[in-house]
Amino acid sequence: MILPTTTALCLQRAPHAAGSASALLGTTQFLMGALAPALAGLGGQDTALPMATSVLGLALAASGSFLAFCRPWRPTVDPLAQ
């Protein structure tokens, strides 16, 4: 339920370049899907600390990306409200 909604919201921000935005979103999803298990596997199998660290790191990266790319403090014009 979450992934299609987030994809639609992401593509709403760039209606003039929906194909490029979709490609960037898909590439990022595959990259994070490949990166997360690799980071979690670096610490061994004894504790869950490497997994928790990778989840925290990816959550911080997602928050940073949101602030860098969406800039929620700037007023924007809704492209669908015409």
C-alpha positions in Angstrom: 0.0 0.0 0.0 2.8 2.4 0.7 5.1 2.0 -2.4 2.5 2.9 -5.1 1.4 5.9 -3.1 4.9 7.2 -2.6 5.7 6.6 -6.3 2.6 8.6 -7.3 3.6 11.4 -4.9 7.1 11.5 -6.2 6.0 11.6 -9.8 3.5 14.4 -9.0 6.5 16.7 -8.1 7.9 16.3 -11.7 5.1 16.0 -14.2 7.2 17.5 -17.0 9.8 14.8 -16.6 7.8 11.8 -15.3 9.9 9.3 -17.2 13.2 10.5 -15.8 11.7 10.8 -12.3 10.4 7.2 -12.5 13.8 5.9 -13.7 15.6 7.7 -10.9 13.1 6.4 -8.3 13.4 2.8 -9.6 17.2 3.0 -9.7 17.3 4.4 -6.1 15.0 1.6 -4.9 17.2 -1.1 -6.4 20.4 0.5 -5.2 19.1 0.8 -1.6 17.8 -2.8 -1.8 21.3 -4.0 -2.8 23.1 -1.8 -0.3 21.1 -2.6 2.9 21.8 -6.3 3.1 25.5 -5.8 2.2 25.8 -3.2 5.0 24.0 -5.5 7.5 26.2 -8.4 6.6 29.5 -6.6 7.3 29.2 -6.9 11.0 28.7 -10.7 11.3 25.9 -12.8 12.5 26.4 -12.6 16.3 24.3 -9.5 17.0 21.6 -7.4 15.4 23.7 -4.2 15.8 24.9 -4.1 12.2 21.3 -4.4 10.9 20.2 -1.7 13.3 23.0 0.5 12.2 22.2 0.1 8.6 18.5 0.8 9.2 19.4 4.0 11.1 21.9 5.0 8.4 19.4 4.5 5.6 16.7 6.3 7.5 19.0 9.3 8.0 19.9 9.2 4.3 16.2 9.2 3.4 15.6 12.2 5.7 18.5 14.0 4.2 17.3 13.3 0.7 13.9 14.6 1.5 15.2 17.8 2.9 17.7 18.3 0.1 15.4 17.5 -2.8 11.8 18.4 -1.6 12.7 21.5 0.4 9.4 21.5 2.4 10.0 25.0 3.7 9.6 26.5 0.2 6.0 27.2 -1.0 5.3 25.3 -4.2 2.6 25.5 -6.8 0.5 22.4 -7.1 0.8 21.3 -10.8 -2.6 19.6 -10.7 -4.5 22.6 -9.4 -5.2 24.5 -12.6 
